[in-house]
Amino acid sequence: MNFKTLKTKLPWWTKIASKIVVSRLPLEHEFWKSLNFFEHGFMEKPDYAYDIFQGHFELVSQEKPLQPGFVSLELGPGESIHSALVSHSFGGSKAYIVDVARFATEDLQSYKEMADFLRSKNLAVPDIDHAQSIEDVMDSCGGCYLTSGMASLKSIADNSVDFIWSQAVLEHVKRHEFLETMKELRRIVRDDGICSHRVDLRDHLELSLNNLRFSEKVWESDLMANSGFYTNRIQYSQMLSMFEEAGFKVKVTQVDKWDSLPLERSKLNQQFQGCSDEELRVSGFNVLLTPA
């Protein structure tokens, strides 16, 4: 039984304990990745990376069509830089890929498979057959891979990006950095640009609300926040308000809800006891943001 199978069988509290322990061991991310213990999404798979980009691209195109030569930015790509290749194939001239660390696979075969996948769809693909590094791959499609989180965002010029997007990433931004992050995205995006975000409000333990069991002091501590399961616990309506505070006009395009609370209200920390059922039942949503 591998770690991926084992994880599905562990109760939420065991997952917290195990990740706290292993995240402190002096082993590289690549080791845990090989065991499927720590994963940052599924963007390493060509068909998945393509479908996710296409989904966001189509959403923004319905609202504000992107012109050929657009500049894109993906926040939190995780295990690959595939979206830079996909953005290029959709007509983009430059693609920023921004993360908090260098999680993307260095396996060049993965990117060649992505290129073959795009070629099978009769899309324009740069020649990466002789690439020696992922930097070579990025250079071939006008990409820029930045891995210093907030510092990376701050390095990007004002009013320089047409299309910003993320897939189940905003819920992982540290709570104390969330508003600043959104203000940076507002600074970066052009006045006629647009952002598309998918937000997953479920805990990343059992896809429930177990993250709401803890006090703010415990949950935001370094012990919890740096162990691979952190979500900022910003609730749906509060997050929409923070988008507006950052300077965006908000358009929610999809809201997903549980039929009933997945966790007994009595088990929630006092901080969340006052939240309505309607608020707590929101498990995720899609939103388009345009400069206000």
C-alpha positions as CSV (number, residue, x, y, z in Angstrom):
1,M,0.0,0.0,0.0
2,N,1.5,3.4,-1.0
3,F,1.1,6.7,0.9
4,K,-1.6,7.9,-1.5
5,T,-3.8,4.9,-0.7
6,L,-2.9,5.1,3.0
7,K,-3.9,8.8,3.1
8,T,-7.4,8.1,2.0
9,K,-7.9,5.7,4.9
10,L,-6.5,7.9,7.7
11,P,-8.8,10.0,9.8
12,W,-8.3,13.8,9.6
13,W,-6.5,14.1,13.0
14,T,-4.0,11.5,12.0
15,K,-3.3,13.3,8.7
16,I,-2.5,16.5,10.7
17,A,-0.2,14.6,13.1
18,S,1.6,12.8,10.3
19,K,2.1,15.8,8.2
20,I,3.4,17.9,11.1
21,V,6.0,15.2,11.8
22,V,7.2,14.5,8.2
23,S,7.3,18.2,7.2
24,R,10.0,18.6,9.8
25,L,12.2,15.8,8.5
26,P,15.3,16.9,6.6
27,L,14.1,15.3,3.3
28,E,13.6,17.0,-0.1
29,H,10.1,17.7,-1.6
30,E,10.9,15.3,-4.4
31,F,11.2,12.4,-2.0
32,W,7.7,13.0,-0.5
33,K,6.3,13.6,-3.9
34,S,7.6,10.2,-5.1
35,L,5.6,8.7,-2.3
36,N,2.5,10.8,-3.0
37,F,2.6,12.2,0.5
38,F,2.7,15.9,-0.3
39,E,1.0,16.9,-3.5
40,H,0.4,20.4,-5.0
41,G,-2.5,19.6,-7.3
42,F,-2.5,17.7,-10.6
43,M,-1.0,20.2,-13.0
44,E,1.8,17.7,-13.9
45,K,-0.8,15.8,-16.0
46,P,-1.0,17.3,-19.6
47,D,-4.7,16.8,-20.1
48,Y,-5.6,18.2,-16.6
49,A,-3.3,21.2,-17.1
50,Y,-4.9,21.9,-20.4
51,D,-8.5,21.5,-19.2
52,I,-7.9,23.8,-16.3
53,F,-6.3,26.5,-18.3
54,Q,-9.0,26.2,-21.0
55,G,-11.7,26.4,-18.4
56,H,-10.4,29.7,-17.0
57,F,-9.7,31.0,-20.5
58,E,-13.2,30.4,-21.7
59,L,-14.7,32.0,-18.6
60,V,-12.8,35.2,-19.1
61,S,-13.4,35.2,-22.8
62,Q,-17.1,35.3,-22.3
63,E,-16.7,38.3,-20.1
64,K,-13.8,40.1,-21.8
65,P,-12.1,38.4,-24.8
66,L,-8.3,38.3,-24.6
67,Q,-6.4,39.7,-27.6
68,P,-3.6,37.7,-29.3
69,G,-0.3,38.4,-27.5
70,F,-1.9,38.6,-24.1
71,V,0.2,38.3,-20.9
72,S,-1.0,35.7,-18.3
73,L,-0.1,34.9,-14.7
74,E,-0.8,31.7,-12.9
75,L,-0.7,31.9,-9.2
76,G,0.3,28.6,-7.5
77,P,1.1,26.2,-10.3
78,G,2.3,23.4,-8.0
79,E,4.0,20.5,-9.7
80,S,4.6,21.9,-13.2
81,I,5.0,24.9,-15.5
82,H,2.7,23.3,-18.1
83,S,0.4,26.3,-18.1
84,A,3.2,28.5,-19.7
85,L,3.2,26.2,-22.7
86,V,-0.6,26.1,-22.8
87,S,-0.9,29.9,-22.6
88,H,1.6,30.2,-25.5
89,S,-0.5,27.8,-27.5
90,F,-3.6,29.9,-26.9
91,G,-1.9,33.0,-28.3
92,G,-0.2,34.4,-25.2
93,S,3.1,36.3,-25.6
94,K,4.3,36.0,-22.0
95,A,3.4,33.9,-19.0
96,Y,4.3,34.5,-15.4
97,I,4.2,31.4,-13.2
98,V,4.3,32.4,-9.5
99,D,4.7,30.1,-6.5
100,V,6.1,30.2,-3.0
101,A,8.8,27.6,-3.7
102,R,10.2,25.6,-6.6
103,F,7.8,22.7,-6.7
104,A,7.6,22.2,-10.5
105,T,9.1,19.0,-11.8
106,E,12.5,19.2,-13.4
107,D,11.7,16.2,-15.6
108,L,11.9,17.6,-19.2
109,Q,10.1,14.5,-20.6
110,S,7.0,15.8,-18.8
111,Y,7.1,19.0,-20.7
112,K,7.8,17.3,-24.0
113,E,4.6,15.2,-23.4
114,M,2.7,18.4,-22.8
115,A,4.0,19.8,-26.1
116,D,3.0,16.6,-27.8
117,F,-0.5,16.8,-26.3
118,L,-0.9,20.4,-27.5
119,R,0.4,19.4,-30.9
120,S,-2.2,16.7,-31.1
121,K,-4.8,19.5,-30.8
122,N,-3.2,21.4,-33.7
123,L,-2.1,24.2,-31.4
124,A,1.1,26.2,-31.8
125,V,3.9,24.7,-29.7
126,P,7.5,25.9,-29.3
127,D,10.4,23.5,-30.1
128,I,11.7,22.2,-26.8
129,D,13.3,19.0,-28.0
130,H,16.8,20.4,-27.2
131,A,15.8,22.1,-23.9
132,Q,18.3,21.4,-21.1
133,S,16.3,22.8,-18.2
134,I,12.9,24.1,-17.3
135,E,14.3,27.6,-17.8
136,D,14.9,26.7,-21.4
137,V,11.3,25.5,-21.6
138,M,10.1,28.8,-20.2
139,D,12.3,30.8,-22.5
140,S,10.8,29.0,-25.5
141,C,7.3,30.2,-24.7
142,G,8.0,33.6,-23.2
143,G,7.6,32.2,-19.7
144,C,8.9,33.4,-16.4
145,Y,9.0,31.1,-13.4
146,L,9.1,33.0,-10.1
147,T,9.2,31.1,-6.8
148,S,9.5,33.7,-4.0
149,G,5.8,34.2,-3.3
150,M,5.0,37.8,-2.3
151,A,8.4,39.0,-3.3
152,S,7.9,37.6,-6.8
153,L,4.5,39.4,-7.1
154,K,6.2,42.6,-6.1
155,S,8.8,42.2,-8.8
156,I,6.2,42.3,-11.6
157,A,5.5,45.7,-13.2
158,D,2.4,47.7,-12.6
159,N,-0.5,47.3,-15.1
160,S,1.4,44.7,-17.1
161,V,-0.8,41.5,-17.1
162,D,-4.0,40.9,-19.0
163,F,-5.1,37.6,-17.4
164,I,-4.5,36.3,-13.9
165,W,-5.8,32.9,-12.8
166,S,-5.6,30.3,-10.1
167,Q,-7.0,26.9,-9.4
168,A,-7.7,26.0,-5.7
169,V,-4.9,28.3,-4.6
170,L,-6.3,31.3,-2.9
171,E,-7.5,29.3,0.1
172,H,-3.9,28.5,0.8
173,V,-2.6,32.0,0.9
174,K,-1.7,32.8,4.5
175,R,-4.6,34.7,6.2
176,H,-2.4,37.7,7.2
177,E,-1.1,38.0,3.6
178,F,-4.4,37.5,1.7
179,L,-5.5,41.1,1.3
180,E,-1.9,42.2,0.4
181,T,-1.8,39.4,-2.2
182,M,-5.0,40.6,-3.8
183,K,-3.8,44.2,-3.8
184,E,-0.6,43.1,-5.6
185,L,-2.7,41.3,-8.2
186,R,-4.8,44.4,-8.6
187,R,-1.6,46.4,-9.1
188,I,-0.3,44.0,-11.6
189,V,-3.4,43.5,-13.8
190,R,-4.1,46.0,-16.5
191,D,-7.1,48.3,-16.1
192,D,-8.8,46.4,-18.8
193,G,-7.6,43.0,-17.6
194,I,-9.4,40.2,-15.8
195,C,-8.8,37.5,-13.2
196,S,-10.4,34.1,-12.8
197,H,-10.1,32.1,-9.6
198,R,-11.5,28.7,-8.4
199,V,-11.6,28.6,-4.6
200,D,-12.0,25.4,-2.6
201,L,-13.3,26.2,0.9
202,R,-13.3,22.6,2.1
203,D,-10.6,21.4,4.5
204,H,-7.8,19.6,2.8
205,L,-7.9,16.7,5.2
206,E,-11.3,15.0,4.6
207,L,-12.9,17.6,2.3
208,S,-15.1,18.7,5.2
209,L,-14.9,21.6,7.8
210,N,-12.4,20.0,10.2
211,N,-10.1,23.0,9.7
212,L,-12.8,25.1,11.6
213,R,-12.4,23.0,14.7
214,F,-9.3,25.0,15.8
215,S,-8.8,28.4,17.4
216,E,-7.1,31.2,15.4
217,K,-4.0,31.0,17.7
218,V,-3.5,27.3,17.1
219,W,-4.4,27.2,13.4
220,E,-2.2,30.2,12.4
221,S,0.8,29.0,14.4
222,D,3.9,28.0,12.5
223,L,3.4,24.4,13.6
224,M,0.1,24.2,11.7
225,A,0.5,26.7,9.0
226,N,3.7,25.2,7.6
227,S,2.8,21.6,7.5
228,G,1.1,21.0,4.1
229,F,-2.6,21.1,5.0
230,Y,-3.1,24.8,5.8
231,T,-6.1,26.8,4.5
232,N,-6.8,30.3,5.6
233,R,-10.4,29.7,6.6
234,I,-11.6,32.9,5.1
235,Q,-15.3,32.4,4.6
236,Y,-17.1,33.0,1.3
237,S,-18.7,36.3,1.9
238,Q,-15.6,37.6,3.7
239,M,-13.4,36.7,0.8
240,L,-15.7,38.5,-1.7
241,S,-15.5,41.6,0.5
242,M,-11.7,41.4,0.5
243,F,-11.7,41.2,-3.3
244,E,-13.6,44.4,-3.3
245,E,-11.4,46.0,-0.7
246,A,-8.4,45.2,-2.9
247,G,-10.0,47.2,-5.8
248,F,-11.8,44.6,-7.8
249,K,-15.3,44.3,-9.2
250,V,-16.6,40.8,-8.3
251,K,-18.7,38.5,-10.4
252,V,-19.4,35.0,-9.0
253,T,-20.0,32.5,-11.8
254,Q,-20.5,29.4,-9.7
255,V,-21.2,28.4,-6.1
256,D,-21.0,24.9,-4.8
257,K,-22.7,23.9,-1.6
258,W,-23.2,21.0,0.7
259,D,-26.9,20.0,1.2
260,S,-26.3,20.2,4.9
261,L,-23.3,21.0,7.2
262,P,-20.7,18.2,6.8
263,L,-19.7,18.6,10.4
264,E,-21.8,19.2,13.5
265,R,-21.9,22.9,14.5
266,S,-21.0,22.0,18.1
267,K,-17.6,20.8,16.9
268,L,-16.7,24.1,15.3
269,N,-14.5,26.5,17.2
270,Q,-16.3,29.4,18.9
271,Q,-14.9,31.8,16.2
272,F,-17.1,30.1,13.6
273,Q,-20.1,29.4,15.8
274,G,-21.8,32.7,14.7
275,C,-21.5,31.8,10.9
276,S,-24.8,31.0,9.3
277,D,-25.5,27.6,7.8
278,E,-25.8,29.3,4.4
279,E,-22.3,30.6,4.8
280,L,-20.8,27.4,6.1
281,R,-22.5,25.2,3.4
282,V,-20.5,26.9,0.7
283,S,-17.8,24.4,-0.3
284,G,-16.3,26.3,-3.2
285,F,-16.9,28.9,-5.9
286,N,-15.6,30.4,-9.1
287,V,-15.2,34.1,-9.4
288,L,-14.2,36.7,-12.1
289,L,-12.4,39.8,-10.9
290,T,-12.1,43.0,-13.0
291,P,-10.5,46.3,-11.9
292,A,-13.1,48.5,-10.2
